[in-house]
Amino acid sequence: MIQFLKRTVPLAILTSLLAVSAIAESGVATSGVATPTAPMALHVSKDSQVAASLTVYSDNFAVVREVRRVTLPEGLIELEYRDVAAHIDPTSVAIVSRGDASGFEVLEQSYRYDLLNRESLLARFLNRKLKYARSVRFDNKFETIYREGNLLAINPEIVNFGDEIAIAPEGTITLGSVPPDLKTVPTLVWLVENNRAGSRLLETTYISTNIKWQADYVLVLDRDKPMFDLSTWVSLENQSGAQYSHASIKLVAGQINRVNDRRPDMERPLTAMRMESQVPRQESFFDYHLYTLPLKTSIAHNETKQLRLMAATGVSFLKSYVLDSQLQNYQAVESRNANVDIRMQFANTSSNQLGQPLPAGKVRVYLKDSDGELQLVGEDRITALAEGEIAHMSLGQAFDLRAEHKQLAFRRLGERIIEVTTEMTVQNRKPEAVTVTLNEKLFGDWEITQESLKGKKTDGVIQTYQLAVAAGSSATVVYTARINY
């Protein structure tokens, strides 16, 4: 007895099978012995697509789903799908027959991305003869001269013409055919066994990189009231190597853990366009948030498309002026000047015309000038904002507010104890009074022993003062800190 793939086969039967195989390979016809038949090749074009959807993640990948209607014969079939993304994760590919899936079995699947180009084509002809053609001028006319040589290497091409070996020879290469394994576009191929002839809806799913989205917020401030109107756009960027027509779009906000892709990203130029949409549907999805856009859209390869996500009017905000100091070098006695930051914040609540999870993104803030034209007054990036949270942004530095930081006294009270007196002065050249928040950073084990204005210890390193400054005037706060380090 002989053991083969954990199944026991009698020696006589095995000997007979080997004999039949040998006869078949020799080309001798055998009576009553079935020989394997080659699968029928079937190209499934993009025109047969009946539905498509993209679930796009902000981490530069997407789950792509396609449904194509295909008429299949009975038997072994090699299904060839072209017009798919060039950045597929081959291990993520799946295909199913929707509806009645009986009699449809996938035996093999592969992703062929060895695309047709000069280098890949010549690589197939190494150590084979190539024909070079070049035009030579004789007696005021051009004649085509052909030379045939053996291709020894590529990059650069090295050709043995018999009488000489040429490096990067001049001329046009003429080939008799293109190898069938080279594809003009990335191609998915399945070997399937189909036991029921007729029409089927085949759904394919795969993950592709180089598709991403981000939120872009536009805030237009009211000139007279602390309110703004909000427009939110989704910038959908497609560099996947495929185009998606009339596709449903879903967006996932949140960080998804993934194993690093082994295939490098490709850089490509972008185009841009805008498209209006209705209000999206938002829902909690696992520990993330899922936004479903109400309208289908088409996006080409190397295109950035902006889709309207949401809008709100009459959103209240709070504007403030803040100066964050750096950790001090208390041995230095020179004074330092600093600019005051312009900050704004708003609450993501339903009472403030919002109240739904907002994805992370860039915020651009505009204000109309006296001519009614929108001017940019600042931009910042916000993190993902849950319902009820407050967004904090920094817009720039106030031109008419200046601060001076001065060390008035320094004393050493022990080996690791010092006492420092600091003066902060803010000048206000604006025509209205302002309040400036001073965040003084200290280190070690510290306490404030004296202060001209009551402050607050907000955390382990910051002492905060709210300094009111009249229009066209200045104000000063002086404090003494004892530091044990």
C-alpha positions as CSV (number, residue, x, y, z in Angstrom):
1,M,0.0,0.0,0.0
2,I,1.2,3.6,-0.8
3,Q,0.1,6.6,1.4
4,F,-0.8,9.7,-0.6
5,L,-2.4,12.9,0.8
6,K,-3.7,10.9,3.8
7,R,-5.7,8.6,1.5
8,T,-4.9,5.0,0.8
9,V,-4.6,4.0,-2.8
10,P,-4.0,0.3,-3.9
11,L,-0.7,-0.2,-5.7
12,A,-2.3,-1.7,-8.8
13,I,-4.7,1.3,-9.3
14,L,-1.8,3.7,-8.8
15,T,0.3,1.9,-11.3
16,S,-2.6,2.0,-13.8
17,L,-3.1,5.8,-13.3
18,L,0.6,6.5,-13.8
19,A,0.5,4.5,-17.0
20,V,-2.5,6.4,-18.3
21,S,-0.8,9.6,-17.5
22,A,2.3,8.6,-19.4
23,I,0.3,7.6,-22.4
24,A,-1.6,11.0,-22.3
25,E,1.6,12.9,-22.1
26,S,3.1,11.1,-25.1
27,G,0.1,12.2,-27.2
28,V,-1.3,8.7,-27.7
29,A,-5.1,8.7,-27.6
30,T,-6.7,6.6,-24.9
31,S,-10.1,5.1,-25.1
32,G,-12.5,5.8,-22.2
33,V,-10.0,8.0,-20.2
34,A,-11.2,11.6,-19.6
35,T,-8.5,14.3,-20.0
36,P,-8.6,17.6,-18.2
37,T,-10.1,20.4,-20.1
38,A,-8.8,24.0,-20.0
39,P,-11.1,26.5,-18.3
40,M,-13.2,28.8,-20.4
41,A,-11.8,32.4,-20.2
42,L,-14.5,35.0,-19.6
43,H,-13.7,38.7,-19.4
44,V,-16.2,40.7,-17.2
45,S,-16.2,44.3,-18.3
46,K,-17.0,47.3,-16.1
47,D,-20.1,47.9,-18.3
48,S,-21.8,45.0,-16.5
49,Q,-21.6,46.8,-13.1
50,V,-25.0,47.3,-11.6
51,A,-23.9,48.7,-8.2
52,A,-20.8,50.1,-6.4
53,S,-20.0,51.4,-3.0
54,L,-17.0,52.8,-1.1
55,T,-16.5,52.8,2.6
56,V,-13.6,55.2,3.0
57,Y,-11.4,55.5,6.1
58,S,-9.3,58.6,7.0
59,D,-6.2,56.3,7.2
60,N,-5.8,56.2,3.4
61,F,-7.7,53.0,2.5
62,A,-11.2,52.0,1.6
63,V,-13.4,48.9,1.3
64,V,-14.6,48.7,-2.3
65,R,-17.7,46.7,-3.3
66,E,-18.9,46.0,-6.8
67,V,-21.8,44.1,-8.2
68,R,-21.7,43.0,-11.8
69,R,-24.3,41.0,-13.7
70,V,-22.6,38.2,-15.6
71,T,-24.0,35.4,-17.8
72,L,-22.0,32.3,-17.0
73,P,-21.8,29.0,-18.9
74,E,-21.7,25.7,-17.1
75,G,-18.3,24.2,-16.2
76,L,-14.8,25.4,-15.3
77,I,-14.4,29.2,-15.9
78,E,-11.6,31.7,-15.6
79,L,-13.3,35.0,-14.7
80,E,-11.2,38.0,-15.5
81,Y,-12.1,41.4,-13.9
82,R,-10.3,44.5,-15.2
83,D,-10.8,48.1,-14.2
84,V,-10.0,47.4,-10.6
85,A,-7.8,49.4,-8.2
86,A,-4.0,49.2,-8.7
87,H,-3.4,49.3,-5.0
88,I,-5.5,46.2,-3.9
89,D,-4.5,44.2,-0.9
90,P,-4.7,40.8,-2.7
91,T,-5.4,39.0,0.6
92,S,-8.6,41.0,1.1
93,V,-10.3,40.0,-2.1
94,A,-13.6,38.1,-1.9
95,I,-16.3,37.2,-4.5
96,V,-19.8,35.7,-3.9
97,S,-22.8,35.0,-6.0
98,R,-25.7,37.1,-4.6
99,G,-29.1,35.5,-4.3
100,D,-28.9,31.8,-5.4
101,A,-25.3,30.9,-4.6
102,S,-25.7,27.2,-5.2
103,G,-23.4,25.6,-7.8
104,F,-20.9,28.5,-7.7
105,E,-17.5,27.6,-6.2
106,V,-14.3,29.6,-6.2
107,L,-11.3,27.4,-6.6
108,E,-8.5,30.0,-7.1
109,Q,-8.1,33.7,-7.1
110,S,-5.2,35.9,-8.1
111,Y,-4.3,39.5,-8.7
112,R,-2.2,40.3,-11.7
113,Y,-0.5,43.6,-11.6
114,D,2.5,43.0,-13.8
115,L,1.4,45.6,-16.2
116,L,2.5,46.1,-19.8
117,N,5.4,48.6,-20.2
118,R,8.7,48.6,-22.0
119,E,10.6,47.1,-19.1
120,S,8.2,44.3,-18.3
121,L,7.8,43.5,-22.0
122,L,11.5,43.3,-22.7
123,A,12.1,41.2,-19.6
124,R,10.0,38.5,-21.3
125,F,12.4,38.5,-24.3
126,L,15.7,38.1,-22.4
127,N,18.0,35.6,-24.3
128,R,15.6,35.8,-27.2
129,K,16.0,37.4,-30.6
130,L,14.7,40.9,-31.2
131,K,14.4,42.8,-34.5
132,Y,15.6,46.5,-34.6
133,A,14.6,48.8,-37.3
134,R,16.2,52.2,-38.0
135,S,16.0,54.7,-40.9
136,V,19.2,55.5,-42.8
137,R,19.4,58.2,-45.5
138,F,20.8,57.1,-48.9
139,D,20.9,59.5,-51.9
140,N,18.3,61.9,-50.5
141,K,15.9,59.2,-49.4
142,F,15.5,57.2,-46.3
143,E,15.6,53.4,-46.2
144,T,14.7,51.1,-43.3
145,I,17.5,48.9,-42.1
146,Y,16.7,45.8,-40.0
147,R,19.1,44.1,-37.6
148,E,18.3,41.0,-35.5
149,G,20.1,40.3,-32.2
150,N,19.9,38.4,-29.0
151,L,18.8,40.4,-25.9
152,L,21.3,39.9,-23.1
153,A,20.1,42.5,-20.6
154,I,17.8,45.4,-20.0
155,N,18.3,48.8,-18.2
156,P,20.2,49.5,-20.4
157,E,19.5,47.1,-23.3
158,I,22.5,45.0,-24.2
159,V,22.1,43.2,-27.5
160,N,24.4,40.7,-29.3
161,F,24.1,41.3,-33.0
162,G,26.6,38.6,-33.9
163,D,29.3,40.8,-35.2
164,E,29.1,43.2,-32.3
165,I,27.5,43.7,-28.9
166,A,25.7,47.0,-28.6
167,I,24.6,48.9,-25.5
168,A,21.3,50.8,-25.9
169,P,21.3,50.3,-29.7
170,E,19.5,52.8,-31.9
171,G,16.3,51.7,-33.5
172,T,12.7,50.7,-33.0
173,I,12.1,47.2,-31.6
174,T,9.7,45.0,-33.4
175,L,8.0,42.1,-31.6
176,G,5.8,39.4,-33.0
177,S,3.4,39.2,-30.1
178,V,2.7,40.3,-26.5
179,P,3.0,37.7,-23.8
180,P,-0.5,36.8,-22.5
181,D,0.5,37.1,-18.8
182,L,1.1,40.9,-19.2
183,K,-2.0,43.0,-18.6
184,T,-2.7,46.5,-19.7
185,V,-4.5,47.2,-16.5
186,P,-4.6,45.6,-13.0
187,T,-6.7,42.5,-13.2
188,L,-8.4,40.2,-10.8
189,V,-8.8,36.6,-11.9
190,W,-10.9,33.8,-10.4
191,L,-11.0,30.1,-11.3
192,V,-14.6,29.0,-10.6
193,E,-16.7,25.9,-11.0
194,N,-20.2,26.9,-12.1
195,N,-22.8,24.1,-12.2
196,R,-25.7,26.3,-13.3
197,A,-25.6,28.1,-16.5
198,G,-27.3,31.5,-16.6
199,S,-27.2,35.0,-15.2
200,R,-25.7,35.7,-11.8
201,L,-25.0,38.8,-9.7
202,L,-21.4,38.6,-8.6
203,E,-20.3,40.8,-5.7
204,T,-16.6,41.5,-5.2
205,T,-15.1,43.1,-2.1
206,Y,-11.6,44.2,-1.6
207,I,-9.5,46.7,0.3
208,S,-7.5,49.3,-1.6
209,T,-5.0,51.8,-0.3
210,N,-4.6,55.4,-1.6
211,I,-8.2,56.4,-1.0
212,K,-8.8,58.7,1.9
213,W,-11.0,61.5,3.1
214,Q,-10.8,64.4,5.5
215,A,-13.2,67.0,6.8
216,D,-12.8,70.7,5.9
217,Y,-14.8,73.3,7.9
218,V,-15.6,76.8,6.7
219,L,-16.7,79.2,9.4
220,V,-18.1,82.7,8.4
221,L,-18.1,85.0,11.3
222,D,-20.9,87.5,11.9
223,R,-19.5,91.1,11.9
224,D,-21.8,92.3,14.7
225,K,-22.5,89.2,16.9
226,P,-20.3,86.4,18.3
227,M,-21.9,83.9,15.9
228,F,-20.9,82.1,12.8
229,D,-22.3,80.0,9.9
230,L,-20.7,76.6,9.4
231,S,-20.2,74.6,6.2
232,T,-18.6,71.2,6.3
233,W,-17.0,69.6,3.3
234,V,-15.6,66.1,2.8
235,S,-12.5,66.0,0.6
236,L,-12.4,62.6,-1.0
237,E,-9.1,61.8,-2.6
238,N,-8.7,58.9,-5.0
239,Q,-5.2,57.8,-6.1
240,S,-6.1,54.1,-6.1
241,G,-5.6,53.5,-9.8
242,A,-9.3,53.0,-10.6
243,Q,-12.4,55.1,-11.1
244,Y,-15.7,54.5,-9.3
245,S,-18.9,55.4,-11.1
246,H,-22.2,56.2,-9.4
247,A,-21.0,54.8,-6.1
248,S,-22.6,55.0,-2.7
249,I,-20.2,56.6,-0.2
250,K,-19.7,55.9,3.5
251,L,-17.1,57.5,5.7
252,V,-15.6,56.1,8.8
253,A,-14.2,58.5,11.5
254,G,-11.8,56.9,13.9
255,Q,-8.4,55.2,14.0
256,I,-8.6,51.6,12.6
257,N,-5.7,49.3,13.6
258,R,-4.2,47.7,10.5
259,V,-1.1,45.7,9.6
260,N,1.3,47.7,7.5
261,D,0.8,47.2,3.8
262,R,3.8,45.7,2.0
263,R,3.2,47.7,-1.2
264,P,4.5,51.2,-1.4
265,D,2.3,54.2,-2.0
266,M,2.5,56.0,-5.3
267,E,2.5,59.8,-5.7
268,R,0.2,61.2,-8.3
269,P,-1.0,64.7,-9.2
270,L,-4.6,65.7,-8.2
271,T,-7.5,67.5,-9.8
272,A,-10.3,69.0,-7.8
273,M,-14.1,69.7,-8.1
274,R,-17.0,70.3,-5.8
275,M,-20.3,68.6,-5.6
276,E,-23.4,69.5,-3.5
277,S,-25.2,66.9,-1.4
278,Q,-27.9,66.6,1.1
279,V,-27.6,66.0,4.8
280,P,-25.7,62.7,5.6
281,R,-26.9,60.0,7.9
282,Q,-24.6,59.6,11.0
283,E,-24.5,56.6,13.3
284,S,-22.3,54.9,15.9
285,F,-20.5,52.0,14.3
286,F,-18.5,49.7,16.6
287,D,-16.3,52.3,18.4
288,Y,-16.2,54.6,15.4
289,H,-18.7,56.9,13.6
290,L,-20.1,56.1,10.2
291,Y,-21.4,58.9,7.9
292,T,-23.5,57.8,4.9
293,L,-23.8,60.4,2.2
294,P,-27.3,60.6,0.7
295,L,-26.2,61.0,-2.9
296,K,-24.2,58.6,-5.1
297,T,-21.2,60.1,-6.9
298,S,-18.5,59.3,-9.4
299,I,-14.8,59.9,-8.7
300,A,-12.0,59.4,-11.2
301,H,-8.5,58.2,-10.6
302,N,-6.2,61.1,-9.5
303,E,-9.2,63.3,-8.5
304,T,-10.1,65.1,-5.3
305,K,-13.8,65.7,-5.0
306,Q,-15.5,67.7,-2.3
307,L,-18.9,66.6,-1.0
308,R,-21.0,68.7,1.3
309,L,-21.3,66.9,4.7
310,M,-23.3,69.2,6.9
311,A,-24.2,72.9,7.6
312,A,-25.3,75.0,10.5
313,T,-26.2,78.7,11.0
314,G,-26.2,80.9,14.1
315,V,-23.5,79.0,16.0
316,S,-22.3,80.9,19.1
317,F,-18.6,81.1,19.9
318,L,-16.3,82.7,22.5
319,K,-13.3,84.7,21.4
320,S,-10.4,85.1,23.8
321,Y,-6.8,86.4,24.0
322,V,-4.2,84.1,25.5
323,L,-0.5,84.3,26.3
324,D,1.2,81.0,27.0
325,S,4.6,81.5,28.5
326,Q,7.5,79.0,28.2
327,L,9.3,77.3,31.1
328,Q,11.6,79.9,32.4
329,N,15.4,80.0,32.6
330,Y,15.6,81.7,36.0
331,Q,19.3,82.6,35.6
332,A,18.4,84.9,32.7
333,V,17.5,88.4,33.7
334,E,16.7,90.1,30.3
335,S,13.1,90.9,29.5
336,R,11.3,89.2,26.7
337,N,8.5,90.4,24.4
338,A,5.7,88.2,23.2
339,N,2.6,88.3,21.0
340,V,-0.8,87.4,22.3
341,D,-2.7,84.6,20.6
342,I,-6.3,84.9,19.3
343,R,-8.4,81.9,20.4
344,M,-11.9,80.9,19.8
345,Q,-14.1,78.0,21.1
346,F,-17.6,76.7,20.5
347,A,-19.7,74.0,22.0
348,N,-20.8,71.0,20.0
349,T,-24.3,70.9,21.4
350,S,-27.8,70.9,20.0
351,S,-28.6,74.1,21.8
352,N,-25.8,75.7,19.8
353,Q,-27.2,74.5,16.5
354,L,-24.8,71.5,16.3
355,G,-25.0,68.4,18.6
356,Q,-23.6,65.6,16.4
357,P,-20.1,64.0,16.2
358,L,-17.8,66.1,14.2
359,P,-14.8,64.4,12.5
360,A,-11.3,65.8,12.8
361,G,-10.3,68.3,10.1
362,K,-9.0,71.7,9.1
363,V,-11.1,74.7,10.0
364,R,-10.8,78.0,8.0
365,V,-12.4,81.1,9.5
366,Y,-13.6,84.0,7.4
367,L,-15.0,87.5,8.0
368,K,-16.5,89.9,5.6
369,D,-14.7,93.2,5.2
370,S,-16.3,96.6,4.8
371,D,-16.8,95.8,1.0
372,G,-18.7,92.6,1.9
373,E,-15.8,90.3,0.7
374,L,-14.8,87.3,2.7
375,Q,-11.3,87.5,4.1
376,L,-9.4,84.7,5.9
377,V,-8.8,85.5,9.6
378,G,-7.2,82.3,10.7
379,E,-7.2,78.5,10.4
380,D,-6.5,75.6,12.7
381,R,-7.1,71.9,12.9
382,I,-9.6,70.4,15.3
383,T,-9.6,66.8,16.7
384,A,-12.7,64.6,16.5
385,L,-15.4,66.2,18.5
386,A,-18.0,64.2,20.3
387,E,-21.5,65.6,21.1
388,G,-21.2,67.9,24.1
389,E,-17.5,68.6,23.7
390,I,-15.9,72.0,23.1
391,A,-13.7,72.9,20.2
392,H,-10.6,75.0,20.8
393,M,-8.8,76.8,18.0
394,S,-6.0,79.3,17.6
395,L,-6.5,81.8,14.8
396,G,-3.3,83.9,14.9
397,Q,-1.7,86.6,16.9
398,A,-3.2,90.0,17.8
399,F,-1.5,92.9,16.1
400,D,-2.5,95.5,18.7
401,L,-1.7,93.4,21.8
402,R,1.9,93.1,23.0
403,A,3.3,91.6,26.2
404,E,6.5,92.0,28.1
405,H,7.9,89.3,30.5
406,K,10.4,90.6,33.0
407,Q,12.2,89.0,35.9
408,L,12.3,91.5,38.8
409,A,14.2,89.4,41.4
410,F,15.9,86.1,41.9
411,R,17.0,84.6,45.3
412,R,18.4,81.3,46.2
413,L,17.0,80.1,49.6
414,G,18.7,76.8,49.8
415,E,20.6,74.2,47.8
416,R,17.5,73.4,45.7
417,I,15.1,76.2,46.6
418,I,14.8,79.4,44.7
419,E,12.4,82.4,44.8
420,V,11.6,84.3,41.7
421,T,9.6,87.5,41.2
422,T,8.1,88.0,37.7
423,E,6.3,91.0,36.1
424,M,4.0,90.6,33.1
425,T,2.8,93.8,31.3
426,V,0.3,93.8,28.4
427,Q,-0.2,96.8,26.1
428,N,-3.5,97.2,24.4
429,R,-3.6,99.5,21.4
430,K,-7.1,98.4,20.4
431,P,-10.1,100.9,20.7
432,E,-11.9,98.6,23.1
433,A,-11.0,97.0,26.4
434,V,-9.9,93.3,26.5
435,T,-9.1,90.6,29.0
436,V,-6.0,88.6,28.4
437,T,-5.4,85.1,29.9
438,L,-1.8,84.7,31.1
439,N,-0.7,81.1,31.5
440,E,2.6,81.1,33.4
441,K,4.5,77.8,33.3
442,L,6.6,76.8,36.3
443,F,8.6,73.7,37.2
444,G,9.3,71.6,40.2
445,D,7.4,71.8,43.5
446,W,6.2,75.4,43.4
447,E,3.8,77.8,45.2
448,I,2.9,81.4,44.7
449,T,3.8,83.4,47.8
450,Q,2.8,86.9,46.6
451,E,0.8,88.3,43.7
452,S,-0.7,91.6,42.7
453,L,-3.7,90.0,41.1
454,K,-5.4,86.8,42.3
455,G,-4.5,83.9,40.1
456,K,-5.4,80.2,39.9
457,K,-3.2,77.1,39.8
458,T,-4.9,75.3,36.8
459,D,-2.6,72.3,36.8
460,G,0.8,71.1,38.0
461,V,2.8,73.5,35.8
462,I,0.5,76.5,35.1
463,Q,-0.5,79.5,37.1
464,T,-3.3,81.5,35.3
465,Y,-4.2,85.2,35.6
466,Q,-7.1,87.0,33.9
467,L,-5.7,90.5,33.2
468,A,-8.2,93.2,32.2
469,V,-6.6,95.9,30.0
470,A,-8.4,99.2,29.1
471,A,-8.5,100.5,25.6
472,G,-5.3,102.3,24.6
473,S,-3.7,101.4,27.9
474,S,-1.6,98.8,29.6
475,A,-1.9,96.5,32.7
476,T,0.6,94.6,34.8
477,V,0.6,91.6,37.1
478,V,3.5,90.8,39.5
479,Y,3.9,87.5,41.3
480,T,6.5,85.7,43.4
481,A,7.0,81.9,43.1
482,R,9.0,79.7,45.5
483,I,10.3,76.7,43.7
484,N,11.8,73.5,45.1
485,Y,13.4,71.5,42.4
